[in-house]
């Protein structure tokens, strides 16, 4: 075990000695494609990259990690629920849908040491989609209320992508800036992956029927405050498709 730890430490030091640490923070807009385009909106994300740019003979290559956190829906819909005993409850259902991406990356600069540097990139990792559903207690006396105000639906799948971009040195844009330690970074990436389930918040359809549960529906449990009777009611539809997105990314890239 000690030999293994020693080997890992020595390897890490060797890689660090032959690499330059770089980082970027970007805004990314993910455009859903194919079946996913019918189900969700554009995803707006903040993306952080950390890269190790190799030196000497391999200076055009780099490896790193990339993390993104985005929002593809935030909306409130008033829904009406009909119960078996004739009682009716209205509730404002608030949906917040997010995406978290975690990827390992690798790439190559097609032109090294230039003020305008095109590059290619590949990545692979995990994409997680989740929706928070918040239903406040109704104000009517004797009505029904959700057993839990906050409900979360989530799923994850593998994802992989490839793309191309260009880095433009800051002193190329701002002539009075002499440092070449920061760059404007613009890229486009196609992301695909496995099949996952997520809530359809783009086209919400109100469903008041509690007699025939839908296996594709996301249900929330309600309780009648007078009779303590329990009911299940669908608040959204669960959809299934593969990950298919085109990511457009604009950010600031710096040498650390």
N, C-alpha and C positions, 0 to 999 in steps of 0.2 A: 504494500500500500504506500509506504514512504517513497519507494522508487517511482511509483506512478505519479504521485503528487509532485515529486521533484522534476519528473519529465514534463508535466503540464506547465509548471512554472517556468522552466527553461525554454520551452517552446513558445510560451506567451511573450517572454522577454525577447526572444529571437525575432518573432513576428513584429513586435513593436519597434524594434531597432531598425527594421527594414521597411517600415510603413509610416505614413503620415496620417494623423487623425483628422477627419473632416466631418462637418455636420451641416445640416440644413433644416429649416422649418418652412413649410409651404402651405398654401391653400390649395385644395384639390376639389374638383367637381367631377363626380362620377356619373356618367350618363348610362342608365340601364339599357340593355340591348335584348333583342329577341323576346322570349316570353316574359322575362323580368321587366321589360319596358311597359308592359300592360298593367303591372301590379304595383310598382313603387315609383316615387318621384325621383328627381335628381338628388344625389347625396352630396352635401357640403361638408368638407372635412378639414381638420388640421392634421398635418402629416410631419413627423419628425424622422430624420435620417441620421444615422451615424455610419461613417465609412472609414475603412482603412485603405488608403491609397499606397500601393507598393512603390518602392524606389528603384533606381538604377535600371537594369534591363527589363524589369516588369512594371515600370512606372505608369504605363497606360492602363493597368488592371487594378481593380479594387473590389473589396467585399464589405458587407455591412449588414445592418438591420434597419428595418423600417416599421414604424408604428403609426397608425392612423385612427382617429376617432371622429365619426361623422354623424350627421342628422339627416334623415330622409323624410320625416313627417312630424308635424306638431299641429294637432287640430283638436277641436272640441265639437262633439255632436250631441244634440239633445235626443235621447231615446225614451220611448214609452214602452212599459212592460205590463202586459195583461196577465193576471193571475187566475187560477182555477176558480177562486171564490168571487170573481168579478172585480176585485180590487185592481186599481191602476196606479202605477208609479211612474213619474217622469224623472229622469236623471241626466245631468250633463256629464258625458263620458269624455275624459281627456286622454288623448293618445300621444305618446312621445316615442318615436322609433329611431333607434340608433344602430350604427355599424362600427365594429372594432376590427381592424386588420392588424395582423402581426406577421411580418415576413422577413426571411433572410434574403439578402440581395447579393448580386454579383454583376459586374459590368466592366466595360472597357472604353476608354477615351479613344476616339478615332484619330484625333490630332492632339499630340502632347505639346505642352508649353506654348499654346496659342491663346490669344485673347478671346477668340471665339472657338469653343471646343465642343464639337458634337460627340455624343456617346450613345451606347446601347446598354440596355439593362435587362436582366431576368430576375425573377423573384418567386418565392414559394413559401407557403405557410398556412395560416388559419384565418378565416373570416367568420365573425360572429354577428348575427342579426338578433336584435331583441327590442321588444316594445313594452313600455310601461303603460298600464291602463289604470287611471285614477278615477274613482267614482265617489264624489262626496255624498254624505248622508242627505237624503231629501228632507225638505223643511216640513212636509205635511205630517200632521199627527195621525197615527194609526196606519201609516203606509209601510211599505217594505224598504229595507235598506240592505246594502251589500254586507256580507259577513266580514269581508276584508276590503278596505278602500283601495289599497294598492295591490295590483296584480301584475305579474311579469310573464311574458311569453318569450322564449329564446331558443335559438338553435345555432349550430356552428357546422362548418364544413371546410375541407381543405380548399385552397385556392392557389393559383399560380398565374404569373403574368410575364409579359415581355413588352418592351417598348424602346423608344428612342427619345433623346432630348438634346438640349444644347445649353452650355454654360457660357455666359458672357461676362468677362472681367469688368468689375466696377469702374476701373479707370478708363475703360473703353467708352462707357456711357457718360461718366462725369469726368471731364478732362482735367479738372483741378485735383482730383484724387489720385495719388501716386501709388497707393498700396494695391497689390494684386492678391490680397488675402481673402477677398470676398467677391462673389459672383452672383449674377442673376441666373436662376435655374428655371428652365421651361421644358416640360416633357409631356409625352402622351404615352399611355400604357393600356394595353388590353388585358383585362383580368377575367379569367374563367375559373371554374372549379366544380366542386361536387354539388349534389342536390341538397337543398335545405328547405325547411318550413319557416314561414314568417307571416305576420298578420298583414292582411290587405287593408291599408289605411287610405290608399289613394281613392278607392271607390267604396266607401262604407255604405252598406245596405242595412236598414233597420229591420230587425227580426223580433217580432213580439210573441211568436209561438213557442210555448214551453212544453208542448205535448209530444213533439217528435224531435228529439235531439239530433243535430246534424254532426256527423263525425268530422266534418271539415270546419266546424264552428268553434270559436273560442268562447267558452261559457264562464260566467261569473255566478257565484252562489249568492242568492238573496234570502233574507229571512223576514217574515211578517212580524212586526214588533208586537202585534196584538195576540196572534195565535201561535207564534213561534214556528210556523210552517216554513219548510225549506223549499226553495225553487232554484232551478238552473235556467239562466237566460243567456242567449248568444249575444255578444256585443260586437263581434267582428268575425271575419272569415279567415281561415287558415289556408294559405296558398303554398304550393310546392313548385320549385323550378331550380334549374342550375344557375350558378353565379355567372353572369355575363355583363360586364361593364367596361366602358371606355373612360379612363381617368385622364383628365387634363390638369396638370399641376404647375403652379407658378410659385417660386419661393426665393429665399436668400440662402446662399451657399457660402460657408466660411471655412478657412483653414484654421485649425486649433493649434 
